[in-house]
Amino acid sequence: MVMWVFLITAIAGMIAVGCAPPSDGNGNGNGPSPVKEPQYGGILRTATTQTPVGFDDAIVEHRAATTKLTHEEVWEGDWTLGDAGGYGTRESPWIGGGGLNRLEHKAGALAENVEWTTDLTTITLHIRPGVYWHDKPPTNGREITAEDVAYSLERQYTLSTAYMYLTYPDACAATTISVDGNKVVLELDDPKYFVEVITMLDYMNIYPEDALETFGDMNDWENSIGTGPFILIDYLSDDHLTYVRNDNYWRTNPIGPGEGDQLPYLDGVETYLVPDDATQDSLLMTGQIDILAITDPERAQYFINNYPQLEYIKYLDDFASPIISMRTDREPYSDVRVRQALMLAIDNQQILDTLYSGEGALLKWPIMYYESG
């Protein structure tokens, strides 16, 4: 059972690195309309209830690290296959992690191309030229290398705190990593690990080898060095995070008006760490933040009903749904019939209607939904 998330925004322009919110596809209602001409400048102001627990996803769990704006992975979802401000193919929503995890929906990031052999035992990453680290010591804006990528992957596969090592230990142990010029080659002992290894490639940030050797890890925000569109320049615990534009970012806008523009469009991002909902609501109502994610349907409906100038996207969250797991290796839960009987005895629809005002889904994986308004 998963609740809807209402992403409410006071802006119709670019979010994060220039990607506009999805439109309703037909121009009806007050939903976000396609971007007509992207404009440079401005600060995106956001709020979150979660204080960062770390800045290195080999030390803390991937989603807990504050690196989405500052770091990048080997490859990622192709945003031209999403809404892309009304100009994409809409094959995948790319909302809340809800894109279909299909290889044909992937696009190169730090690797401009990823290829594999037909027997699924060798994966080759062709590292993109012309990508540079943030201009901070000891890296000082140098170009990323295949050695950086290999070092980062090896670290994720062997470090006892790394999510990949903890989650896929057999796949990590079965993988040998080597460098061949501008290529990183992953050799698998057994093709049965291919799906896990190929999946891991867009769940791991890449870090500079020399910075890791200098600092030991990257979990101190002041040591944050990535290749992403923004540079973290300030962090005050329990208060805010400040990011500024990376003027030497490699990516350009791939689609729609502004195609070919250097990204990002924004001058920066300011994230306020606000622990309570009432203060977040006040910040949005007074125009002190531009965007807010809400999981309480009644709270979201208040904004929708009383602030028609605001735009919203409604989507199912795909992350870390709280669950109670059974020990299926012990009786009586080892008997599938017992588990089936327990599921049939639980009135999930009543729980959804009572606790979440019906705003959710009983079965959602791998199907994801979103709505605009």
C-alpha positions as CSV (number, residue, x, y, z in Angstrom):
1,M,0.0,0.0,0.0
2,V,1.5,3.3,-1.1
3,M,0.2,6.8,-0.6
4,W,0.0,9.5,-3.3
5,V,2.5,12.4,-3.1
6,F,1.3,15.8,-4.2
7,L,4.1,17.9,-5.5
8,I,2.8,21.4,-5.3
9,T,4.7,24.2,-7.0
10,A,4.3,28.0,-7.4
11,I,6.5,28.1,-10.5
12,A,5.9,26.9,-14.1
13,G,9.5,27.0,-15.2
14,M,12.4,24.7,-14.9
15,I,13.1,22.4,-11.9
16,A,16.6,21.5,-10.8
17,V,18.5,21.2,-14.1
18,G,15.9,22.6,-16.5
19,C,13.2,19.9,-16.7
20,A,9.7,21.3,-16.3
21,P,6.9,19.5,-14.4
22,P,4.8,17.1,-16.4
23,S,1.7,18.6,-18.1
24,D,-1.7,17.0,-18.2
25,G,-1.0,16.3,-21.9
26,N,-4.1,18.0,-23.2
27,G,-4.0,21.6,-21.9
28,N,-7.0,21.2,-19.6
29,G,-7.2,22.5,-16.0
30,N,-4.6,24.6,-14.4
31,G,-1.8,22.0,-14.8
32,P,1.7,22.9,-15.9
33,S,1.8,23.8,-19.6
34,P,4.7,23.1,-21.9
35,V,7.7,25.3,-21.6
36,K,7.7,27.9,-24.4
37,E,11.2,29.4,-24.0
38,P,13.5,28.4,-21.1
39,Q,15.1,31.3,-19.3
40,Y,18.3,31.4,-17.4
41,G,18.6,32.7,-13.8
42,G,16.8,32.5,-10.5
43,I,17.0,30.4,-7.3
44,L,14.8,27.4,-6.7
45,R,13.7,27.4,-3.1
46,T,12.6,24.1,-1.5
47,A,11.9,22.7,1.9
48,T,12.4,19.2,3.4
49,T,11.8,17.7,6.9
50,Q,14.9,15.5,6.6
51,T,18.3,16.7,7.8
52,P,21.0,15.1,5.7
53,V,22.6,12.1,7.3
54,G,25.6,12.2,4.9
55,F,27.2,13.2,1.7
56,D,28.8,10.0,0.5
57,D,26.6,7.2,-0.7
58,A,29.2,4.6,0.1
59,I,29.0,5.6,3.8
60,V,25.3,6.2,4.1
61,E,22.4,4.7,2.1
62,H,22.0,6.1,-1.4
63,R,18.7,8.0,-0.9
64,A,20.0,9.4,2.4
65,A,23.0,11.1,0.8
66,T,22.4,14.7,-0.4
67,T,24.1,14.2,-3.8
68,K,21.3,14.4,-6.4
69,L,22.3,17.9,-7.4
70,T,26.0,17.6,-7.0
71,H,27.0,14.1,-8.3
72,E,26.2,11.8,-11.1
73,E,26.1,8.1,-12.0
74,V,27.3,6.0,-14.8
75,W,23.9,6.1,-16.6
76,E,20.3,7.1,-15.8
77,G,16.8,7.4,-17.2
78,D,16.5,9.2,-20.5
79,W,14.4,12.2,-19.7
80,T,13.3,12.7,-23.3
81,L,11.3,9.5,-22.8
82,G,9.4,11.2,-20.0
83,D,7.2,14.3,-20.2
84,A,10.2,16.7,-20.7
85,G,8.0,19.8,-20.3
86,G,5.4,18.5,-22.7
87,Y,7.8,17.6,-25.5
88,G,8.9,14.1,-24.5
89,T,7.5,10.8,-25.5
90,R,5.9,10.1,-22.1
91,E,7.1,6.4,-22.2
92,S,8.2,6.7,-18.6
93,P,6.9,9.1,-15.9
94,W,10.3,9.6,-14.2
95,I,8.5,10.8,-11.1
96,G,9.5,9.7,-7.6
97,G,11.7,6.9,-9.0
98,G,8.7,5.6,-10.8
99,G,10.2,5.1,-14.2
100,L,10.2,1.6,-15.6
101,N,13.5,0.0,-15.0
102,R,14.1,-1.1,-18.6
103,L,17.4,-0.9,-20.4
104,E,15.9,0.7,-23.4
105,H,14.8,3.6,-21.3
106,K,18.4,4.3,-20.1
107,A,20.7,7.1,-21.3
108,G,24.4,7.6,-20.7
109,A,25.6,10.0,-18.0
110,L,29.2,9.8,-17.0
111,A,29.4,6.9,-19.4
112,E,28.3,8.1,-22.8
113,N,27.7,4.5,-23.8
114,V,27.2,1.2,-22.0
115,E,27.4,-2.1,-23.8
116,W,27.5,-5.8,-22.9
117,T,28.3,-9.1,-24.5
118,T,25.5,-11.5,-25.6
119,D,26.5,-13.9,-22.9
120,L,26.0,-11.2,-20.3
121,T,29.4,-11.7,-18.7
122,T,31.1,-8.5,-19.8
123,I,29.9,-4.9,-19.4
124,T,31.9,-2.1,-20.9
125,L,31.5,1.6,-19.8
126,H,32.7,4.1,-22.4
127,I,33.5,7.1,-20.2
128,R,32.3,10.4,-21.6
129,P,35.1,12.9,-22.5
130,G,34.8,16.6,-21.6
131,V,33.3,16.1,-18.1
132,Y,35.0,18.0,-15.3
133,W,35.0,17.8,-11.5
134,H,33.9,20.8,-9.5
135,D,36.7,23.3,-9.2
136,K,37.7,22.5,-5.6
137,P,41.0,21.1,-4.3
138,P,42.5,18.6,-4.6
139,T,40.7,17.9,-7.9
140,N,40.7,21.5,-9.1
141,G,38.3,21.1,-12.0
142,R,40.3,18.3,-13.8
143,E,38.6,16.0,-16.3
144,I,37.0,12.8,-15.0
145,T,38.9,9.6,-15.9
146,A,38.0,6.0,-16.3
147,E,40.2,5.4,-13.2
148,D,37.9,7.6,-11.2
149,V,34.9,5.5,-12.2
150,A,36.7,2.2,-11.6
151,Y,37.9,3.4,-8.2
152,S,34.3,4.5,-7.2
153,L,32.8,1.2,-8.4
154,E,35.4,-0.9,-6.6
155,R,34.8,1.1,-3.4
156,Q,31.0,0.5,-3.7
157,Y,31.6,-3.2,-4.2
158,T,34.0,-3.8,-1.3
159,L,33.3,-1.2,1.4
160,S,31.4,-2.7,4.3
161,T,29.2,0.4,4.7
162,A,28.3,0.6,1.0
163,Y,24.7,-0.1,0.1
164,M,25.6,-2.1,-3.0
165,Y,28.0,-4.3,-1.0
166,L,25.4,-4.8,1.7
167,T,22.5,-5.4,-0.8
168,Y,24.2,-7.4,-3.5
169,P,27.2,-9.1,-1.9
170,D,27.3,-12.1,-4.3
171,A,27.1,-9.9,-7.4
172,C,29.8,-7.6,-6.0
173,A,32.1,-10.5,-5.2
174,A,31.5,-12.0,-8.7
175,T,32.6,-8.8,-10.5
176,T,36.1,-7.9,-11.6
177,I,36.8,-4.3,-12.6
178,S,39.5,-3.1,-14.9
179,V,40.4,0.0,-17.0
180,D,41.2,-0.1,-20.7
181,G,42.0,3.4,-21.9
182,N,38.8,5.4,-21.5
183,K,36.8,2.3,-20.8
184,V,35.9,0.6,-17.6
185,V,35.3,-3.2,-18.0
186,L,33.2,-5.3,-15.6
187,E,33.8,-9.0,-15.9
188,L,31.2,-11.2,-14.3
189,D,31.9,-14.7,-13.1
190,D,28.4,-15.8,-13.8
191,P,25.7,-14.2,-16.1
192,K,23.1,-14.7,-13.4
193,Y,24.5,-11.5,-11.8
194,F,24.0,-9.4,-14.9
195,V,20.7,-7.8,-13.8
196,E,22.0,-6.9,-10.4
197,V,25.3,-5.4,-11.7
198,I,23.6,-3.4,-14.5
199,T,21.0,-2.1,-12.1
200,M,23.7,-1.0,-9.6
201,L,25.2,1.3,-12.2
202,D,22.5,4.0,-11.8
203,Y,22.4,3.7,-8.0
204,M,26.0,4.7,-7.3
205,N,27.6,8.2,-7.4
206,I,31.0,8.6,-8.9
207,Y,33.7,10.4,-6.9
208,P,37.2,11.6,-7.7
209,E,39.9,9.2,-6.9
210,D,42.4,11.8,-5.6
211,A,39.8,13.4,-3.3
212,L,39.0,10.0,-1.8
213,E,42.6,9.3,-1.2
214,T,43.0,12.8,0.4
215,F,39.9,12.8,2.6
216,G,39.3,9.1,3.1
217,D,35.7,9.5,2.3
218,M,33.4,12.3,1.0
219,N,30.9,12.4,4.0
220,D,31.9,15.9,5.1
221,W,29.8,18.4,3.1
222,E,32.8,20.7,2.7
223,N,34.6,17.9,0.8
224,S,31.7,17.5,-1.7
225,I,33.2,17.3,-5.2
226,G,31.1,16.0,-8.0
227,T,30.4,16.5,-11.7
228,G,26.7,17.5,-11.2
229,P,24.9,20.7,-12.3
230,F,25.3,22.3,-8.9
231,I,28.0,22.8,-6.3
232,L,27.2,22.6,-2.6
233,I,28.7,25.8,-1.0
234,D,27.0,26.0,2.4
235,Y,25.3,23.7,4.9
236,L,24.0,24.7,8.3
237,S,22.7,21.8,10.3
238,D,19.0,21.9,10.9
239,D,18.7,25.0,8.8
240,H,19.6,25.0,5.1
241,L,21.7,23.8,2.2
242,T,22.9,26.1,-0.5
243,Y,23.9,25.1,-4.0
244,V,25.2,27.3,-6.8
245,R,25.3,26.7,-10.6
246,N,28.2,24.7,-12.0
247,D,29.3,26.9,-14.9
248,N,31.5,24.1,-16.3
249,Y,28.7,21.5,-16.4
250,W,28.8,19.2,-19.5
251,R,25.2,18.6,-20.2
252,T,22.9,20.5,-22.7
253,N,19.1,20.5,-23.0
254,P,18.2,17.5,-25.2
255,I,14.7,18.4,-26.3
256,G,12.1,21.1,-26.9
257,P,12.6,24.9,-27.0
258,G,16.1,25.6,-25.8
259,E,17.4,22.4,-27.2
260,G,21.2,22.6,-27.1
261,D,21.2,25.2,-24.3
262,Q,23.9,24.8,-21.7
263,L,22.5,23.4,-18.4
264,P,21.5,24.2,-15.7
265,Y,19.2,27.1,-16.2
266,L,19.0,28.0,-12.5
267,D,21.6,30.1,-10.7
268,G,21.2,27.9,-7.6
269,V,19.0,25.9,-5.3
270,E,18.3,26.7,-1.6
271,T,16.9,23.9,0.5
272,Y,15.5,24.8,3.9
273,L,15.4,22.1,6.6
274,V,12.0,22.5,8.2
275,P,10.9,19.8,10.6
276,D,7.1,20.6,10.9
277,D,4.4,20.7,8.3
278,A,2.8,24.0,9.5
279,T,6.0,25.9,8.9
280,Q,6.5,24.4,5.5
281,D,2.9,25.4,4.6
282,S,3.5,28.9,5.8
283,L,6.6,29.2,3.7
284,L,4.7,28.1,0.6
285,M,1.7,30.4,1.2
286,T,4.0,33.4,1.8
287,G,6.1,32.7,-1.3
288,Q,9.3,31.9,0.6
289,I,9.6,28.5,-1.1
290,D,8.7,27.5,-4.7
291,I,7.9,23.8,-4.4
292,L,6.7,21.4,-1.7
293,A,6.0,17.6,-1.6
294,I,2.9,16.6,0.5
295,T,1.8,13.1,1.5
296,D,-1.2,14.1,3.6
297,P,-4.2,14.1,1.1
298,E,-6.3,16.5,3.3
299,R,-3.4,19.0,3.5
300,A,-2.8,18.8,-0.2
301,Q,-6.4,19.3,-1.0
302,Y,-6.5,22.4,1.1
303,F,-3.8,24.0,-1.2
304,I,-5.6,22.7,-4.3
305,N,-8.9,24.2,-3.2
306,N,-7.7,27.5,-1.8
307,Y,-4.7,28.4,-4.0
308,P,-5.7,28.0,-7.6
309,Q,-2.6,29.8,-8.8
310,L,-0.5,26.9,-7.6
311,E,0.2,23.9,-9.8
312,Y,0.5,20.3,-8.7
313,I,1.6,16.9,-9.8
314,K,0.1,13.8,-8.1
315,Y,2.2,10.7,-8.1
316,L,2.8,7.5,-6.2
317,D,5.9,7.5,-4.1
318,D,8.3,4.7,-5.1
319,F,10.7,4.9,-2.2
320,A,11.1,3.1,1.1
321,S,7.5,2.2,1.8
322,P,7.2,1.0,5.4
323,I,6.4,-2.7,5.6
324,I,6.2,-5.5,8.2
325,S,8.0,-8.6,6.9
326,M,7.3,-12.2,7.8
327,R,10.0,-14.7,8.7
328,T,9.1,-17.1,5.9
329,D,11.8,-19.5,7.0
330,R,9.8,-20.3,10.1
331,E,6.5,-22.0,10.7
332,P,3.7,-21.1,10.3
333,Y,4.8,-18.4,7.8
334,S,6.9,-20.8,5.8
335,D,3.6,-22.2,4.5
336,V,2.5,-20.1,1.6
337,R,-1.2,-20.9,2.4
338,V,-0.8,-19.2,5.8
339,R,0.6,-16.1,4.2
340,Q,-2.2,-16.1,1.6
341,A,-4.8,-16.5,4.3
342,L,-3.4,-13.6,6.3
343,M,-3.4,-11.3,3.2
344,L,-7.0,-12.2,2.5
345,A,-8.0,-11.5,6.1
346,I,-6.6,-8.0,6.0
347,D,-9.0,-5.3,4.7
348,N,-6.5,-3.2,2.9
349,Q,-9.1,-1.1,1.2
350,Q,-10.5,-0.1,4.5
351,I,-7.0,0.9,5.7
352,L,-6.5,2.9,2.6
353,D,-9.9,4.6,2.9
354,T,-9.6,5.3,6.6
355,L,-6.0,6.4,7.0
356,Y,-5.3,7.9,3.6
357,S,-8.7,9.1,2.4
358,G,-8.5,6.6,-0.4
359,E,-5.4,8.4,-1.8
360,G,-3.1,5.5,-2.6
361,A,-2.7,2.2,-4.3
362,L,-2.9,-1.4,-3.0
363,L,-0.7,-2.8,-5.8
364,K,1.6,-0.5,-7.6
365,W,4.9,-2.2,-8.5
366,P,6.0,-2.0,-11.3
367,I,3.1,0.2,-12.4
368,M,3.4,3.9,-11.6
369,Y,0.8,6.6,-12.0
370,Y,0.9,10.4,-11.9
371,E,-1.7,13.2,-12.5
372,S,-1.4,16.9,-13.1
373,G,-3.6,19.7,-12.1
